[in-house]
Amino acid sequence: MDNLPWSKFHWRVVIGLGGVWILDGLEVTMVGSVAARLTEDGSGLDIGPAEIGLAGAIYIVGACLGALFFGQLTDRLGRKKLFIITLGLYLVATVATAFSFAPWYFFLARFFTGAGIGGEYAAINSAIDELIPARVRGRVDLVINGTYWLGAALGALGAVVLLNTDLFAADLGWRIAFAIGAVLGLLVFFVRRHVPESPRWLFIHGHEDEAERIVAEIEESVQDQHGQELEEPDDSLTVRQRTSIPFREIAKVGFRLYPRRSVLGLALFVGQAFLYNGVTFDLATLLSTFYDVASGAAPYFIAVWAFSNFLGPVLLGHLFDSVGRRTMISGTYLCSGALAVVLALVLLSGSTSVWLFMLVLVATFFFASAGASSAYLTVSEIFPMETRALAIAFFYAIGTAVGGIAGPTLFGNLVATGDRGMMSIAFFVGAGVMALGGVVALFFAVNAERTSLEKVALPLTAAEAEEGGTQPA
């Protein structure tokens, strides 16, 4: 799998597994854009601004719990079963949201939508890394995670149309917004059905015949497409197959076997979650408070910002495979941290030019988005096969719970002051946590570029089979 040339099979994996990130970006941005409409009379939902904030918090709680719950199931039951289940949950919950009639129902639907998306992070990232060739694993992973922002840009622009009361009634447009996400998700579901289970997971869990069959089918399709014989792998690994692995054995990996990698994962996820959630949830109010941007025009600025986030992983992704993980991860975090300082200084300068602010904001998140995507790449490849999905879930949940709550809280409270000096503090703090992540990566990042996952972190079953097989922290 690591040495295969790029083929139609890999495009199917990218579309089937990566398409949901566009839906995630669409989902979050749509909710932010339609929030004001939901609180208006005639929306069909008796809900106030405070309850909108509560709904956002419930969505995040659902995502964190969903990541942890489905993450451990992904390692136990397999990648394919879980990325089908989590997408199914997302689809049902999104459709349910469109039919919301009371706050409690809306909260419940948002919780399960978040749970489905949280489970997707663990199931999808683990499957992607195990099916994509090693030489392009970095750029593919970054681009797929970066498509979240393509969805965000589309969501911001789509909200402009759907909230236009000349086109849609006040109680209909926001419901269509959720329904669109479900329709797109259904298309992804049909593509995803043809993505196979990870042969790595199958083999380690004692299903070697099925693993061999899947690999043989993939190799045959690749050979037919390229018209040439594939080279045989030049290395081998002895693995003791086990149908199940105790949770206590998985849990001790991060704390005893790979403590430095665990510190790295926490630093990267907390840093990006703080800055990203702070800006994502408060950008519209920040623009209106300090730059007098009308609420109707805010989605256009958000779309520009989101598109710059998409360009970061797309244009910088290949460097993570060529220049290397350590240099690029630390570099993107440190660059975004430095530019966040410039953002704070722009606010302190008293400049009233929204375009100057947007220029620096776009530059900051061009690097930050590549760094944030690399956080998912990092934790999905530096831990053993048996713990991969749970590791993604754990660091995502911790990062989102800590940074995802602290960031919006600090940014929101400082925006409310209307004081530029106070607002600059949020960007200084954001710069600090991103820079901290960059420094940790400089010392602890693993040079995993163009390297087999089994060489980056030996499977626990291989460590049992080979003397000295475990790696240093």
C-alpha positions in Angstrom: 0.0 0.0 0.0 2.8 2.4 0.8 4.6 1.9 -2.5 1.6 2.0 -4.9 1.6 4.6 -7.7 -1.3 7.1 -7.5 -4.5 5.7 -9.1 -8.2 5.9 -9.4 -8.5 3.9 -6.3 -6.8 6.7 -4.3 -9.0 9.3 -5.8 -12.0 7.2 -4.6 -10.5 7.2 -1.1 -10.0 10.9 -1.2 -13.5 11.7 -2.4 -15.3 9.1 -0.2 -13.4 9.8 3.0 -12.5 13.5 2.5 -15.9 14.8 1.3 -17.3 14.9 4.8 -14.8 17.7 5.7 -16.5 20.0 3.2 -19.8 19.1 5.0 -18.3 19.9 8.4 -17.2 23.3 7.2 -20.5 23.9 5.6 -22.3 22.8 8.7 -20.5 25.0 11.2 -20.5 28.1 9.0 -24.1 27.7 8.0 -25.1 27.5 11.7 -23.1 30.6 12.5 -24.6 32.5 9.5 -28.2 31.5 10.3 -28.0 32.1 14.0 -29.3 35.6 13.8 -32.3 34.5 11.7 -33.2 31.8 14.3 -33.6 34.4 17.0 -36.0 36.5 14.9 -39.8 36.4 15.1 -41.3 34.2 12.4 -38.3 31.8 12.3 -40.4 28.9 13.5 -38.1 28.3 16.5 -38.5 30.2 19.8 -34.9 30.6 20.6 -32.8 33.5 21.9 -29.1 34.6 21.5 -28.0 32.9 24.7 -29.6 29.7 23.6 -27.7 29.9 20.3 -24.5 30.1 22.2 -25.6 27.1 24.3 -26.4 25.2 21.1 -22.8 25.8 19.9 -21.4 24.5 23.2 -23.6 21.4 23.0 -22.4 20.8 19.5 -18.7 20.9 20.7 -19.5 18.6 23.6 -21.1 16.2 21.2 -18.1 16.3 19.0 -15.7 15.6 21.9 -17.7 12.7 23.3 -18.4 11.4 19.8 -14.7 11.4 19.0 -13.8 9.5 22.2 -16.7 7.0 21.9 -16.3 6.2 18.2 -12.6 6.5 18.3 -12.1 3.5 20.6 -14.7 1.6 18.5 -12.8 2.4 15.3 -9.7 0.6 16.7 -11.8 -2.3 18.0 -14.3 -2.8 15.2 -12.5 -1.5 12.1 -12.3 1.7 10.1 -15.0 1.0 7.5 -17.8 0.1 9.9 -17.2 3.3 11.9 -16.8 5.7 9.0 -20.2 4.4 7.7 -21.9 4.6 11.1 -20.6 8.1 11.9 -21.6 9.5 8.5 -25.0 7.9 9.0 -25.4 9.5 12.4 -24.4 12.9 10.9 -27.0 12.5 8.1 -29.9 11.6 10.4 -29.0 14.3 12.9 -28.7 17.0 10.2 -32.1 16.1 8.7 -33.5 16.2 12.2 -32.1 19.7 12.8 -34.0 21.0 9.7 -37.2 20.0 11.4 -36.5 21.7 14.7 -39.6 23.0 16.4 -38.4 23.7 20.0 -35.1 24.6 21.6 -34.7 21.2 23.4 -35.2 19.4 20.1 -32.6 21.7 18.4 -30.1 21.1 21.2 -30.5 17.3 20.9 -30.1 17.4 17.1 -27.0 19.6 17.4 -25.5 17.2 20.0 -25.8 14.1 17.8 -24.6 16.1 14.7 -21.5 17.0 16.7 -21.1 13.3 17.8 -21.2 12.1 14.2 -18.6 14.7 13.1 -16.4 14.0 16.1 -16.5 10.3 15.3 -15.6 11.1 11.6 -12.3 12.7 12.7 -11.0 9.5 14.3 -12.4 7.0 11.7 -11.5 9.0 8.6 -8.0 10.2 9.4 -6.9 6.7 10.5 -8.3 5.2 7.3 -6.8 7.8 5.1 -3.2 7.3 6.4 -3.5 3.5 6.1 -4.7 3.6 2.5 -2.6 6.4 1.0 1.0 5.9 -0.3 3.7 7.0 2.1 5.4 9.4 -0.3 2.3 11.6 -0.6 0.6 10.9 2.8 1.4 14.3 4.2 0.0 16.4 1.3 -3.1 14.3 0.9 -3.9 14.3 4.6 -3.5 18.1 4.7 -5.5 18.8 1.6 -8.4 16.6 2.8 -8.5 18.2 6.2 -8.2 21.6 4.6 -11.3 21.1 2.5 -13.2 21.9 5.7 -12.5 25.6 4.7 -13.8 25.1 1.2 -17.1 24.0 2.8 -16.9 27.0 5.2 -16.5 29.4 2.2 -19.5 27.8 0.4 -21.5 27.9 3.6 -20.9 31.6 4.1 -21.9 32.5 0.5 -24.8 30.1 0.6 -26.2 31.7 3.7 -26.5 35.0 1.8 -28.9 33.4 -0.6 -30.8 31.2 1.8 -31.4 34.1 4.3 -32.8 36.4 1.6 -36.4 36.7 2.5 -37.3 37.7 -1.0 -36.4 34.2 -2.1 -37.2 32.1 1.0 -39.6 32.6 3.9 -38.1 33.4 7.3 -39.0 30.0 8.6 -37.8 28.0 5.6 -34.3 29.3 4.4 -32.4 28.1 7.5 -34.1 24.7 7.3 -32.9 24.3 3.7 -29.4 25.1 4.9 -29.4 22.0 7.0 -31.1 19.9 4.4 -28.4 20.8 1.8 -25.8 19.3 4.1 -27.8 16.1 4.3 -28.2 15.8 0.6 -24.4 16.3 0.0 -23.7 13.8 2.8 -25.9 11.2 1.1 -23.8 11.5 -2.1 -20.6 11.0 0.0 -22.2 8.0 1.6 -22.7 6.2 -1.7 -19.1 6.8 -2.7 -17.8 5.7 0.7 -19.5 2.3 0.4 -16.9 1.4 -2.1 -13.9 2.3 0.0 -12.5 -1.0 1.5 -11.5 -1.7 5.1 -7.9 -1.0 6.0 -5.9 -4.1 5.2 -3.5 -3.2 8.0 -6.4 -3.3 10.5 -7.7 -6.6 9.1 -4.3 -8.3 9.2 -3.5 -7.3 12.8 -6.9 -8.4 14.0 -6.6 -11.9 12.4 -8.4 -11.4 9.1 -5.4 -12.0 6.9 -7.3 -13.7 4.1 -9.6 -10.7 3.7 -6.7 -8.3 3.9 -4.8 -10.3 1.2 -7.9 -10.3 -1.0 -8.4 -6.5 -0.7 -4.7 -5.7 -1.4 -4.7 -8.1 -4.4 -7.8 -6.3 -5.8 -6.3 -2.9 -5.3 -3.0 -4.0 -6.9 -4.8 -5.5 -9.9 -6.7 -2.3 -10.5 -3.6 -0.2 -10.2 -1.7 -2.5 -12.6 -4.5 -2.4 -15.1 -4.5 1.4 -15.0 -0.8 1.9 -15.3 -0.1 -1.1 -17.5 3.0 -2.2 -15.6 4.0 -4.7 -13.0 4.3 -3.5 -9.4 7.5 -3.9 -7.5 7.6 -6.2 -4.5 8.1 -4.7 -1.1 11.7 -4.8 0.0 11.0 -5.2 3.7 8.8 -7.3 6.0 7.4 -7.3 9.6 6.5 -10.1 11.9 3.1 -9.5 13.6 1.4 -11.6 16.3 -2.3 -11.3 15.3 -4.8 -10.6 18.0 -8.6 -10.4 17.7 -8.8 -7.8 20.5 -6.4 -5.6 22.5 -7.3 -4.5 26.1 -8.1 -0.8 26.5 -5.6 -0.5 29.4 -2.8 -1.7 27.0 -3.8 1.0 24.5 -4.1 3.7 27.1 -0.6 3.2 28.5 1.0 3.8 25.0 0.8 7.6 25.1 1.8 8.0 28.7 4.6 5.4 29.0 5.8 4.4 25.5 5.5 7.8 23.7 5.3 10.6 26.3 7.0 13.2 24.1 4.7 12.4 21.2 1.8 12.9 23.5 3.1 16.3 24.6 3.4 17.2 20.9 -0.1 16.2 20.1 -1.6 18.2 23.0 0.5 21.3 22.1 -0.6 21.2 18.5 -4.3 20.6 19.1 -4.7 23.0 22.0 -2.9 25.8 20.1 -4.9 25.5 16.8 -8.2 25.0 18.6 -7.8 28.1 20.7 -7.0 30.4 17.8 -9.3 28.9 15.3 -12.4 28.6 17.5 -11.8 32.1 18.9 -11.8 33.7 15.5 -14.4 31.4 13.8 -17.1 32.1 16.4 -16.3 35.8 16.8 -15.1 37.1 13.4 -18.5 38.6 12.3 -18.9 40.5 15.6 -15.3 41.6 15.6 -15.7 43.1 12.1 -18.9 44.8 13.0 -17.6 46.2 16.3 -14.2 47.5 15.2 -14.7 48.1 11.5 -18.4 48.8 11.1 -19.0 45.9 8.7 -22.7 45.4 8.3 -24.1 42.0 9.2 -25.3 41.4 5.6 -21.8 42.0 4.3 -20.0 39.8 7.0 -20.5 36.5 5.1 -18.4 37.8 2.2 -15.5 38.6 4.4 -15.9 35.3 6.1 -15.8 33.5 2.7 -12.6 35.3 1.8 -11.0 34.3 5.1 -12.2 30.7 4.8 -10.9 30.4 1.2 -7.4 31.5 2.4 -7.6 28.7 5.0 -8.2 26.2 2.2 -5.3 27.5 0.1 -2.8 27.0 2.9 -2.9 23.2 3.0 -3.3 23.0 -0.8 -0.2 25.2 -1.6 2.0 24.1 1.3 1.0 20.5 1.7 3.6 19.0 -0.7 6.4 20.6 1.4 5.4 18.4 4.4 6.5 15.4 2.2 9.6 17.1 0.7 11.0 19.6 3.2 9.8 17.4 6.1 7.4 17.3 9.0 9.5 18.9 11.7 10.4 22.0 9.6 7.0 22.5 8.2 4.9 21.9 11.3 7.0 24.1 13.5 7.4 26.7 10.7 3.6 27.0 10.1 2.8 27.3 13.8 5.6 29.9 14.4 4.7 31.9 11.2 1.0 32.1 12.2 2.0 33.0 15.7 4.2 35.9 14.5 1.5 37.1 12.2 -1.1 37.0 15.0 1.1 39.5 16.8 0.9 41.7 13.7 -2.9 41.4 13.9 -2.8 42.6 17.5 -0.6 45.5 16.5 -3.0 46.5 13.7 -5.8 46.7 16.2 -3.6 48.8 18.6 -2.6 51.1 15.8 -6.2 52.4 15.5 -6.4 51.8 11.8 -10.0 51.8 10.5 -9.1 50.0 7.3 -10.9 46.7 7.3 -8.9 45.6 4.3 -5.6 46.0 6.2 -7.0 43.9 9.0 -8.3 41.3 6.5 -4.9 41.1 4.6 -3.0 40.3 7.8 -5.8 37.9 8.9 -5.7 36.0 5.6 -1.9 35.7 5.8 -2.1 34.5 9.4 -4.5 31.7 8.7 -2.9 30.7 5.4 -0.1 29.3 7.6 -2.3 28.4 10.6 -4.6 26.3 8.5 -1.7 24.2 7.2 -0.5 23.9 10.8 -3.9 22.9 12.1 -4.3 20.2 9.4 -0.8 18.9 10.2 -2.0 18.4 13.8 -4.4 15.7 12.6 -1.7 14.2 10.3 0.7 14.1 13.2 -1.3 12.2 15.7 -2.6 9.8 13.0 0.8 8.6 12.1 3.1 8.8 15.2 1.2 6.3 17.3 0.9 2.5 16.8 -1.7 1.0 14.5 -3.8 -0.4 17.4 -4.2 3.1 19.0 -4.3 5.3 15.9 -8.0 6.2 15.9 -8.2 6.6 19.7 -5.1 8.8 19.6 -6.8 11.1 17.1 -10.0 11.1 19.1 -8.2 11.8 22.4 -6.1 14.8 21.2 -9.0 16.2 19.2 -11.3 16.0 22.3 -8.7 17.5 24.7 -7.7 20.2 22.2 -11.3 21.1 21.4 -12.4 21.0 25.1 -9.6 23.2 26.2 -8.8 25.5 23.3 -12.3 25.3 21.7 -13.9 26.6 24.9 -11.3 29.1 26.1 -10.7 30.7 22.7 -14.3 31.7 21.9 -14.8 32.8 25.6 -11.8 35.1 25.6 -12.4 36.5 22.1 -16.1 37.0 22.7 -15.7 38.8 26.0 -13.0 41.1 24.7 -15.0 41.9 21.5 -17.8 42.9 23.9 -15.6 45.5 25.5 -15.4 47.5 22.2 -11.8 48.4 23.2 -9.1 47.7 20.7 -6.4 47.4 23.4 -8.4 44.7 25.1 -9.2 43.0 21.8 -5.5 42.8 21.0 -4.9 40.7 24.1 -6.8 37.9 22.5 -4.5 37.9 19.5 -1.4 38.1 21.7 -2.6 35.1 23.6 -3.5 33.2 20.4 0.0 34.0 19.1 1.5 32.6 22.2 -0.3 29.3 22.1 0.5 28.8 18.4 4.2 29.7 19.0 4.3 27.2 21.9 3.0 24.5 19.6 5.7 25.5 17.1 8.5 25.3 19.6 7.3 21.9 20.9 7.2 20.6 17.3 10.7 21.9 16.7 12.0 19.6 19.4 9.5 16.7 19.5 8.1 16.4 15.9 8.8 13.0 14.2 10.4 12.9 10.7 7.6 10.7 9.3 7.8 12.0 5.7 7.8 9.3 3.0 8.1 6.7 5.7 5.9 3.6 6.2 3.6 3.9 9.2 5.0 0.8 10.7 8.5 2.4 10.7 7.2 5.6 12.3 5.6 3.5 15.1 5.7 -0.2 15.3 2.4 -2.0 15.9 2.1 -3.2 19.5 1.7 -6.7 18.2 5.0 -6.4 16.3 6.7 -5.0 19.4 5.7 -8.2 21.2 7.0 -10.3 18.3 10.3 -8.6 17.7 12.9 -8.0 20.4 13.7 -4.4 20.7 10.8 -3.5 18.4 9.5 -0.6 20.5 10.7 2.9 19.7 11.8 5.7 22.0 9.3 8.3 23.1 
